[in-house]
Amino acid sequence: QVCLPKAGICRTFPQSSVYAPVKFQGLGLPNLYGKQVFHHLSMLLRHTANHTKTGSYLEANLEAHQLELGTKYGLLQGVYDNTAILASDTWLKRVWKELEDLDIYVAFDSHALDLHCEGDVLLTELFMDACVDQDELKWLNWCRQYLHVCTVSDIVTADGRFIRPSIWNGQRDDTFVDSYHWPRTVRPSRQHWELWQQKLSQILLASKSHCHSLCKPMGNWTDSLDRWCWLFSPSKGYLLRRTDHTWQVFERRSGFTYSRSFVPSAYPLWFTELPDDLQRTSVTWDGSVATMTGHGNVPTDSDVTPHPLLLLGKLRKQR
């Protein structure tokens, strides 16, 4: 409507005639929006197929969007109206909107977000299946990103029976070695954490549970021990904490044989290899005392790689 008057054509001239070919008595003008979408799609496909530097940036952006959305499918495979509110405003998001408006489907092979145990599910899909509204989904996803979690297994104790206290209270912990590069996120407000607790309670927790127990415990773990920062050896009776490329030993408090509280070892312990009976462990750590909240057995699946790290004696004395 801006260009037509400049060309001496009425701005209300029917668009079907404006864009129709001349041989059909149209004006033969190109559809600018259609050409824009064509060039956007051409750029997206050409650069990624030819593995150019721009294509690498686009693939990284697609992976970042998938982590941001927390879904099992890529950005362009999703329904725009369902999850667009979770995505940052980028060039790819605008192309996604253009493609959906014109009913164009484009799919990219991308690494799916990992599931770590039997019966595991992505949190975003869990919230969507519970039919939370768009605004609530946005705030819940904000809390999820702040905590650096994607799945239900990321928020439960090592025995798969409870939600970890730190996750419930909106605090990050060092239960896992993080394999993703998360976007920087401002801490949500108290009302958003109240919404987080409310939805987790409604969807995951058993009724009238005061210890945040799941209504259905998680299945056996399928991930590697390399992902865990805390491990427990029943035969030795101590905890191991991963610190960079070394392990720190935590022993039970003196005189408490069956205590779940551990303190840093007062004496250096040197080993040539780790114990064979290590179990995944979740703890609450306040800087001086580590309290074990759960531990799980090592699966017998042969695909689980043996732990490669050696135990070194870089230990802090108990004060």
One Martini backbone bead per residue (centre of mass of N, CA, C, O) as a GRO file, in nm:
protein
  319
    1GLN     BB    1   0.050   0.066  -0.008
    2VAL     BB    2   0.311   0.241  -0.063
    3CYS     BB    3   0.403   0.172  -0.364
    4LEU     BB    4   0.155   0.205  -0.549
    5PRO     BB    5   0.123   0.519  -0.558
    6LYS     BB    6   0.412   0.563  -0.683
    7ALA     BB    7   0.299   0.394  -0.953
    8GLY     BB    8  -0.011   0.488  -1.002
    9ILE     BB    9  -0.168   0.307  -0.788
   10CYS     BB   10  -0.411   0.195  -0.618
   11ARG     BB   11  -0.402   0.088  -0.287
   12THR     BB   12  -0.693  -0.089  -0.332
   13PHE     BB   13  -0.593  -0.287  -0.510
   14PRO     BB   14  -0.616  -0.598  -0.585
   15GLN     BB   15  -0.392  -0.844  -0.499
   16SER     BB   16  -0.460  -1.059  -0.712
   17SER     BB   17  -0.379  -0.853  -0.944
   18VAL     BB   18  -0.100  -0.756  -0.862
   19TYR     BB   19   0.034  -1.071  -0.853
   20ALA     BB   20  -0.047  -1.137  -1.119
   21PRO     BB   21   0.007  -1.224  -1.418
   22VAL     BB   22   0.005  -1.072  -1.723
   23LYS     BB   23  -0.142  -1.308  -1.885
   24PHE     BB   24  -0.386  -1.255  -1.652
   25GLN     BB   25  -0.414  -0.936  -1.609
   26GLY     BB   26  -0.186  -0.854  -1.436
   27LEU     BB   27   0.095  -0.683  -1.292
   28GLY     BB   28   0.347  -0.873  -1.192
   29LEU     BB   29   0.414  -0.846  -0.899
   30PRO     BB   30   0.605  -0.913  -0.646
   31ASN     BB   31   0.610  -1.095  -0.351
   32LEU     BB   32   0.776  -0.979  -0.086
   33TYR     BB   33   0.716  -1.188   0.134
   34GLY     BB   34   0.782  -1.438  -0.034
   35LYS     BB   35   1.079  -1.360  -0.093
   36GLN     BB   36   1.170  -1.347   0.198
   37VAL     BB   37   1.110  -1.642   0.276
   38PHE     BB   38   1.285  -1.770   0.058
   39HIS     BB   39   1.559  -1.649   0.153
   40HIS     BB   40   1.552  -1.760   0.439
   41LEU     BB   41   1.534  -2.062   0.362
   42SER     BB   42   1.784  -2.070   0.182
   43MET     BB   43   1.986  -1.991   0.400
   44LEU     BB   44   1.929  -2.217   0.602
   45LEU     BB   45   1.993  -2.460   0.404
   46ARG     BB   46   2.267  -2.384   0.272
   47HIS     BB   47   2.455  -2.345   0.525
   48THR     BB   48   2.402  -2.621   0.667
   49ALA     BB   49   2.479  -2.807   0.422
   50ASN     BB   50   2.781  -2.660   0.379
   51HIS     BB   51   2.926  -2.590   0.652
   52THR     BB   52   2.937  -2.311   0.743
   53LYS     BB   53   2.981  -2.066   0.962
   54THR     BB   54   2.684  -1.983   0.961
   55GLY     BB   55   2.579  -2.273   1.002
   56SER     BB   56   2.703  -2.308   1.285
   57TYR     BB   57   2.542  -2.079   1.416
   58LEU     BB   58   2.260  -2.194   1.355
   59GLU     BB   59   2.294  -2.464   1.506
   60ALA     BB   60   2.354  -2.337   1.782
   61ASN     BB   61   2.084  -2.185   1.798
   62LEU     BB   62   1.901  -2.434   1.788
   63GLU     BB   63   2.016  -2.569   2.045
   64ALA     BB   64   1.956  -2.333   2.236
   65HIS     BB   65   1.649  -2.340   2.193
   66GLN     BB   66   1.601  -2.629   2.295
   67LEU     BB   67   1.703  -2.572   2.582
   68GLU     BB   68   1.505  -2.338   2.638
   69LEU     BB   69   1.242  -2.515   2.593
   70GLY     BB   70   1.264  -2.834   2.674
   71THR     BB   71   1.247  -3.022   2.419
   72LYS     BB   72   1.258  -3.305   2.195
   73TYR     BB   73   1.239  -3.083   1.985
   74GLY     BB   74   1.284  -2.858   1.767
   75LEU     BB   75   1.198  -2.547   1.685
   76LEU     BB   76   1.064  -2.602   1.387
   77GLN     BB   77   0.875  -2.854   1.497
   78GLY     BB   78   0.703  -2.676   1.643
   79VAL     BB   79   0.442  -2.501   1.789
   80TYR     BB   80   0.422  -2.174   1.808
   81ASP     BB   81   0.180  -2.126   2.017
   82ASN     BB   82   0.306  -2.314   2.247
   83THR     BB   83   0.649  -2.213   2.259
   84ALA     BB   84   0.728  -1.911   2.185
   85ILE     BB   85   0.733  -1.786   2.478
   86LEU     BB   86   1.024  -1.938   2.543
   87ALA     BB   87   1.160  -1.772   2.321
   88SER     BB   88   1.382  -1.591   2.191
   89ASP     BB   89   1.446  -1.303   1.997
   90THR     BB   90   1.509  -1.424   1.679
   91TRP     BB   91   1.562  -1.503   1.358
   92LEU     BB   92   1.452  -1.796   1.387
   93LYS     BB   93   1.180  -1.723   1.511
   94ARG     BB   94   1.078  -1.562   1.263
   95VAL     BB   95   1.098  -1.792   1.063
   96TRP     BB   96   0.906  -1.981   1.210
   97LYS     BB   97   0.659  -1.799   1.169
   98GLU     BB   98   0.661  -1.792   0.860
   99LEU     BB   99   0.635  -2.100   0.811
  100GLU     BB  100   0.365  -2.138   0.964
  101ASP     BB  101   0.190  -1.937   0.796
  102LEU     BB  102   0.271  -2.125   0.520
  103ASP     BB  103   0.296  -2.432   0.580
  104ILE     BB  104   0.607  -2.493   0.655
  105TYR     BB  105   0.832  -2.773   0.674
  106VAL     BB  106   1.117  -2.800   0.900
  107ALA     BB  107   1.398  -3.027   0.957
  108PHE     BB  108   1.639  -3.108   1.216
  109ASP     BB  109   1.915  -3.267   1.314
  110SER     BB  110   1.924  -3.332   1.669
  111HIS     BB  111   2.013  -3.341   1.989
  112ALA     BB  112   1.867  -3.477   2.236
  113LEU     BB  113   1.753  -3.463   2.533
  114ASP     BB  114   1.843  -3.618   2.811
  115LEU     BB  115   1.776  -3.932   2.953
  116HIS     BB  116   1.845  -4.104   3.288
  117CYS     BB  117   1.578  -4.285   3.320
  118GLU     BB  118   1.326  -4.468   3.395
  119GLY     BB  119   1.049  -4.263   3.328
  120ASP     BB  120   1.145  -4.020   3.199
  121VAL     BB  121   1.090  -3.652   3.175
  122LEU     BB  122   1.015  -3.358   3.054
  123LEU     BB  123   0.918  -3.069   3.203
  124THR     BB  124   0.777  -2.913   2.979
  125GLU     BB  125   0.590  -3.152   2.895
  126LEU     BB  126   0.461  -3.184   3.170
  127PHE     BB  127   0.327  -2.902   3.179
  128MET     BB  128   0.170  -2.926   2.912
  129ASP     BB  129   0.002  -3.181   2.994
  130ALA     BB  130  -0.124  -3.002   3.242
  131CYS     BB  131  -0.233  -2.729   3.119
  132VAL     BB  132  -0.078  -2.481   3.133
  133ASP     BB  133  -0.044  -2.172   3.093
  134GLN     BB  134   0.154  -1.949   2.933
  135ASP     BB  135   0.254  -1.786   3.173
  136GLU     BB  136   0.330  -2.025   3.355
  137LEU     BB  137   0.528  -2.157   3.157
  138LYS     BB  138   0.729  -1.926   3.157
  139TRP     BB  139   0.801  -1.932   3.465
  140LEU     BB  140   0.881  -2.232   3.483
  141ASN     BB  141   1.111  -2.208   3.273
  142TRP     BB  142   1.275  -2.007   3.435
  143CYS     BB  143   1.331  -2.191   3.674
  144ARG     BB  144   1.464  -2.419   3.514
  145GLN     BB  145   1.703  -2.251   3.403
  146TYR     BB  146   1.820  -2.162   3.673
  147LEU     BB  147   1.866  -2.477   3.769
  148HIS     BB  148   1.960  -2.663   3.535
  149VAL     BB  149   1.695  -2.822   3.411
  150CYS     BB  150   1.499  -3.086   3.222
  151THR     BB  151   1.426  -3.323   3.416
  152VAL     BB  152   1.313  -3.522   3.662
  153SER     BB  153   1.598  -3.648   3.727
  154ASP     BB  154   1.724  -3.355   3.799
  155ILE     BB  155   1.526  -3.326   4.085
  156VAL     BB  156   1.607  -3.588   4.221
  157THR     BB  157   1.700  -3.825   4.402
  158ALA     BB  158   1.900  -4.108   4.382
  159ASP     BB  159   1.634  -4.296   4.456
  160GLY     BB  160   1.371  -4.162   4.308
  161ARG     BB  161   1.155  -4.036   4.555
  162PHE     BB  162   1.257  -3.729   4.564
  163ILE     BB  163   1.275  -3.399   4.602
  164ARG     BB  164   1.508  -3.184   4.621
  165PRO     BB  165   1.550  -2.927   4.838
  166SER     BB  166   1.693  -2.726   4.647
  167ILE     BB  167   1.481  -2.735   4.421
  168TRP     BB  168   1.235  -2.650   4.590
  169ASN     BB  169   1.402  -2.369   4.687
  170GLY     BB  170   1.577  -2.253   4.439
  171GLN     BB  171   1.861  -2.421   4.436
  172ARG     BB  172   2.161  -2.479   4.347
  173ASP     BB  173   2.363  -2.769   4.269
  174ASP     BB  174   2.624  -3.054   4.275
  175THR     BB  175   2.514  -3.334   4.162
  176PHE     BB  176   2.603  -3.248   3.869
  177VAL     BB  177   2.750  -3.256   3.559
  178ASP     BB  178   2.741  -3.009   3.336
  179SER     BB  179   2.664  -3.038   2.970
  180TYR     BB  180   2.563  -2.742   2.952
  181HIS     BB  181   2.507  -2.415   2.803
  182TRP     BB  182   2.371  -2.177   2.980
  183PRO     BB  183   2.185  -1.921   3.019
  184ARG     BB  184   2.159  -1.628   3.155
  185THR     BB  185   1.986  -1.602   3.479
  186VAL     BB  186   1.757  -1.463   3.663
  187ARG     BB  187   1.624  -1.468   3.956
  188PRO     BB  188   1.342  -1.550   4.065
  189SER     BB  189   1.077  -1.489   4.233
  190ARG     BB  190   0.881  -1.588   4.490
  191GLN     BB  191   0.616  -1.634   4.322
  192HIS     BB  192   0.755  -1.833   4.122
  193TRP     BB  193   0.833  -2.048   4.335
  194GLU     BB  194   0.543  -2.104   4.422
  195LEU     BB  195   0.458  -2.210   4.146
  196TRP     BB  196   0.663  -2.438   4.128
  197GLN     BB  197   0.560  -2.593   4.381
  198GLN     BB  198   0.267  -2.626   4.297
  199LYS     BB  199   0.312  -2.792   4.031
  200LEU     BB  200   0.482  -3.020   4.147
  201SER     BB  201   0.267  -3.111   4.350
  202GLN     BB  202   0.036  -3.174   4.141
  203ILE     BB  203   0.210  -3.371   3.942
  204LEU     BB  204   0.431  -3.549   4.139
  205LEU     BB  205   0.308  -3.562   4.416
  206ALA     BB  206   0.196  -3.686   4.685
  207SER     BB  207  -0.052  -3.684   4.884
  208LYS     BB  208   0.026  -3.533   5.173
  209SER     BB  209   0.327  -3.445   5.134
  210HIS     BB  210   0.614  -3.348   5.352
  211CYS     BB  211   0.881  -3.482   5.168
  212HIS     BB  212   0.856  -3.482   4.855
  213SER     BB  213   0.710  -3.731   4.735
  214LEU     BB  214   0.655  -3.939   4.492
  215CYS     BB  215   0.394  -4.106   4.339
  216LYS     BB  216   0.630  -4.208   4.128
  217PRO     BB  217   0.896  -4.366   4.107
  218MET     BB  218   1.180  -4.403   3.969
  219GLY     BB  219   1.383  -4.569   3.781
  220ASN     BB  220   1.646  -4.683   3.653
  221TRP     BB  221   1.954  -4.602   3.586
  222THR     BB  222   2.128  -4.494   3.256
  223ASP     BB  223   2.370  -4.353   3.336
  224SER     BB  224   2.668  -4.220   3.421
  225LEU     BB  225   2.897  -4.167   3.673
  226ASP     BB  226   3.030  -3.910   3.540
  227ARG     BB  227   2.775  -3.718   3.617
  228TRP     BB  228   2.857  -3.741   3.916
  229CYS     BB  229   2.965  -3.574   4.223
  230TRP     BB  230   2.834  -3.804   4.406
  231LEU     BB  231   2.959  -4.084   4.605
  232PHE     BB  232   2.894  -4.422   4.736
  233SER     BB  233   3.047  -4.655   4.977
  234PRO     BB  234   2.939  -4.921   5.155
  235SER     BB  235   3.209  -5.071   5.229
  236LYS     BB  236   3.355  -4.794   5.335
  237GLY     BB  237   3.157  -4.552   5.437
  238TYR     BB  238   3.190  -4.321   5.204
  239LEU     BB  239   3.231  -4.017   5.054
  240LEU     BB  240   3.241  -3.868   4.719
  241ARG     BB  241   3.392  -3.570   4.577
  242ARG     BB  242   3.395  -3.380   4.304
  243THR     BB  243   3.712  -3.205   4.208
  244ASP     BB  244   3.749  -3.190   3.916
  245HIS     BB  245   4.024  -3.437   3.910
  246THR     BB  246   3.917  -3.504   4.199
  247TRP     BB  247   3.876  -3.654   4.527
  248GLN     BB  248   3.669  -3.623   4.813
  249VAL     BB  249   3.658  -3.722   5.147
  250PHE     BB  250   3.377  -3.855   5.343
  251GLU     BB  251   3.297  -3.896   5.682
  252ARG     BB  252   3.166  -4.005   5.943
  253ARG     BB  253   3.086  -3.926   6.230
  254SER     BB  254   3.198  -3.964   6.527
  255GLY     BB  255   2.994  -4.233   6.655
  256PHE     BB  256   2.826  -4.257   6.359
  257THR     BB  257   2.759  -4.530   6.178
  258TYR     BB  258   2.445  -4.445   6.049
  259SER     BB  259   2.493  -4.183   5.940
  260ARG     BB  260   2.406  -3.911   5.696
  261SER     BB  261   2.655  -3.759   5.803
  262PHE     BB  262   2.931  -3.569   5.663
  263VAL     BB  263   3.287  -3.521   5.670
  264PRO     BB  264   3.580  -3.423   5.619
  265SER     BB  265   3.865  -3.568   5.618
  266ALA     BB  266   4.140  -3.581   5.853
  267TYR     BB  267   4.271  -3.789   5.647
  268PRO     BB  268   4.465  -3.908   5.420
  269LEU     BB  269   4.359  -4.082   5.116
  270TRP     BB  270   4.500  -4.351   4.920
  271PHE     BB  271   4.438  -4.444   4.575
  272THR     BB  272   4.444  -4.625   4.269
  273GLU     BB  273   4.127  -4.677   4.299
  274LEU     BB  274   3.807  -4.717   4.287
  275PRO     BB  275   3.548  -4.847   4.404
  276ASP     BB  276   3.306  -5.095   4.294
  277ASP     BB  277   3.037  -4.985   4.487
  278LEU     BB  278   2.934  -4.739   4.359
  279GLN     BB  279   2.695  -4.473   4.424
  280ARG     BB  280   2.456  -4.276   4.373
  281THR     BB  281   2.443  -3.930   4.507
  282SER     BB  282   2.259  -3.723   4.732
  283VAL     BB  283   2.306  -3.388   4.869
  284THR     BB  284   2.361  -3.168   5.144
  285TRP     BB  285   2.571  -2.867   5.127
  286ASP     BB  286   2.721  -2.622   5.373
  287GLY     BB  287   3.062  -2.655   5.385
  288SER     BB  288   3.083  -2.893   5.636
  289VAL     BB  289   2.814  -3.066   5.579
  290ALA     BB  290   2.706  -3.386   5.453
  291THR     BB  291   2.376  -3.483   5.351
  292MET     BB  292   2.216  -3.769   5.281
  293THR     BB  293   1.921  -3.819   5.055
  294GLY     BB  294   2.047  -4.041   4.851
  295HIS     BB  295   2.079  -4.376   4.693
  296GLY     BB  296   2.207  -4.571   4.411
  297ASN     BB  297   2.246  -4.821   4.207
  298VAL     BB  298   2.429  -4.989   3.987
  299PRO     BB  299   2.392  -5.075   3.683
  300THR     BB  300   2.417  -5.370   3.459
  301ASP     BB  301   2.476  -5.215   3.219
  302SER     BB  302   2.724  -5.231   2.971
  303ASP     BB  303   2.710  -4.919   2.872
  304VAL     BB  304   2.838  -4.847   3.128
  305THR     BB  305   3.100  -4.669   3.215
  306PRO     BB  306   3.378  -4.670   3.366
  307HIS     BB  307   3.549  -4.510   3.602
  308PRO     BB  308   3.853  -4.314   3.538
  309LEU     BB  309   3.914  -4.194   3.802
  310LEU     BB  310   4.131  -4.094   4.046
  311LEU     BB  311   4.225  -4.103   4.376
  312LEU     BB  312   4.305  -3.822   4.560
  313GLY     BB  313   4.486  -3.642   4.836
  314LYS     BB  314   4.288  -3.369   4.833
  315LEU     BB  315   4.244  -3.278   5.157
  316ARG     BB  316   4.042  -3.164   5.417
  317LYS     BB  317   4.051  -3.066   5.729
  318GLN     BB  318   3.900  -3.092   6.016
  319ARG     BB  319   3.743  -2.837   6.234
   0.00000   0.00000   0.00000
